[in-house]
Amino acid sequence: MYIGITAVAPEDDYILHLTFENGEQKRLDMKPYLHRGVFRELADRDMFNTAHVSFDTVAWNNHVDLAPEILYEKSI
């Protein structure tokens, strides 16, 4: 299901607070991803905190992003 992101706020302990275009708000724990491939750079707290909305999804300043479908399915 494709539901775009309208807002993201990085929280303590590598959690993303997500707001979706349908009004739902969910949280995604990013810790399980921080040891995989390009996501390793997000273990740096300063880089993690650069999370922002880009083209209906979440992206970081190191050009890493996550598909909105994954964000919706994996968040609670």
N, C-alpha and C positions, 0 to 999 in steps of 0.2 A: 504494500500500500504506500503510495507516495503522498506524504504530507510534509510540506516544506517547513523549515525553521524560520521563525520571525525574531527570536531573541535567544541569546545564550549568555550565561554568566558562569565563569569558572568559580568553583567553591573550594574550600579546604579539602584536603585529602583526595585530590584529583577527581572531583565530582563536577559534572557539567549540569547546570540547571537550564533546561531547555523549554522554550515556549514554541508550540507548533501553530500553524496557521488555522487549525480548527479550534484553537483556544486552550487545548490541553497543555498542562505543564507537567514535565517529567524530569527525572534525574538519571544520569548515566554515570556509572562508576567506570572511569577510564583506567584504573590500575591494572586490570588484566591485559590491556593492550600495550602498556608501556615498555614491554620487553620484546616487542615484535617489530621487526623491520624499521620503516620510517617513523613509527610512533615512538621509538626510543628517545628521540630528541625531545619529546614532550615530557619526559621525566624531569627535565630542567624546569623548575617552577616558573621562572620568568617566561620561558617559551610557552608553557601550558597556559599561562594567564593571558596570552595574546589571542585566545579564542575569540572569534567574531563570526557574524553571519556573512556568508558570501554565496550568492546565487542559490538561495533557499536551503543552505546547509551550513555546517560549522567548518571553519578553516582556521589555520594558524599561520603565523608569519613565516614559517619555514615551508609554506606551500603544501602542507599536508591537509587533507580534508577527509570527511566521512560522508558516505551517501546518506541522505535523509531517511531512506527506508531502514537502514541499519540503526540509525539513531532512534527511530520510532520503535522498532521491534525490540531492541536491547535495553531500552530505558524503562524505568518503573515510576 
